[in-house]
Amino acid sequence: MTKAEFVELVQEKGGYSTKVAAEKAIKAFTDAVSAALVKNEEVSLVGFGAFSVAKVAEKSGTVPGTDKRYTKPAHNAPKFKAGKTLKEAVAK
């Protein structure tokens, strides 16, 4: 599904009068989730799922086919865990 198709779906499901209003709602949601994750806070939507931040440890390895070694520094990564209602809806 493309962004344009998703905006149309949100417009239909949310009862928005225009695509611009639906797109504003999507942007507000994504900006709010991003801001919370930057602050290391979890966003939990009961039945839908939870957005959180996971700490990823430093990793080192070898580039295949060469003797070059690399080290990827430790960092934070966004995670999403689906809720029970969403899992059941997708399973049907």
C-alpha positions in Angstrom: 0.0 0.0 0.0 1.4 3.4 -1.0 1.2 6.5 1.2 -1.5 8.0 -1.0 -3.6 4.8 -0.7 -3.1 4.8 3.1 -4.2 8.5 3.3 -7.4 7.6 1.4 -8.0 4.7 3.7 -7.5 6.9 6.8 -9.8 9.5 5.2 -12.5 6.8 4.7 -12.1 5.1 8.1 -11.7 8.3 10.1 -14.5 10.3 8.5 -12.2 13.1 7.4 -13.7 15.5 4.8 -10.4 15.9 2.8 -7.3 14.0 2.1 -5.3 16.9 3.5 -7.0 16.5 6.9 -6.3 12.7 6.9 -2.7 13.3 6.0 -2.4 15.9 8.8 -3.7 13.3 11.3 -1.2 10.7 10.1 1.7 13.2 10.3 0.6 14.2 13.8 0.5 10.5 14.9 3.9 9.7 13.5 5.5 12.9 14.8 4.1 12.2 18.3 5.3 8.6 18.3 8.7 9.7 17.1 9.0 12.4 19.8 8.1 9.9 22.5 10.7 7.3 21.3 13.4 10.0 21.1 12.7 10.6 24.8 13.0 6.8 25.4 9.3 6.6 26.3 7.1 3.7 25.3 3.8 4.3 23.4 1.2 1.7 24.2 -2.1 1.5 22.3 -4.2 -1.2 24.0 -5.2 -3.9 21.5 -3.1 -2.4 18.7 0.5 -2.7 20.0 3.4 -0.9 21.6 6.2 1.2 20.2 9.4 1.2 22.2 13.1 1.7 22.1 15.6 -1.2 22.3 19.3 -0.9 23.0 21.4 -2.7 20.4 24.8 -3.9 21.6 28.0 -3.2 19.7 28.7 -5.7 17.0 31.8 -6.6 15.1 32.4 -8.9 12.2 34.2 -9.6 9.0 33.2 -8.5 5.5 32.5 -11.7 3.5 35.1 -12.6 1.0 37.7 -10.2 2.5 39.8 -9.9 5.6 38.3 -6.5 6.5 36.8 -6.2 9.9 34.2 -3.8 11.0 32.6 -2.6 14.2 29.1 -1.3 14.4 28.6 0.9 17.5 26.0 0.3 20.1 22.8 2.2 19.4 19.0 2.5 20.0 16.5 1.1 17.6 12.7 1.5 17.4 10.6 -1.6 18.0 6.9 -2.5 17.6 5.1 -5.3 19.3 1.7 -6.1 18.0 -1.2 -6.3 20.5 -3.6 -9.2 20.9 -6.5 -7.6 18.9 -4.2 -6.8 16.0 -2.7 -10.3 15.9 -6.1 -11.9 15.9 -7.4 -9.6 13.1 -4.4 -10.4 10.9 -4.6 -14.2 11.6 -8.2 -14.4 10.2 
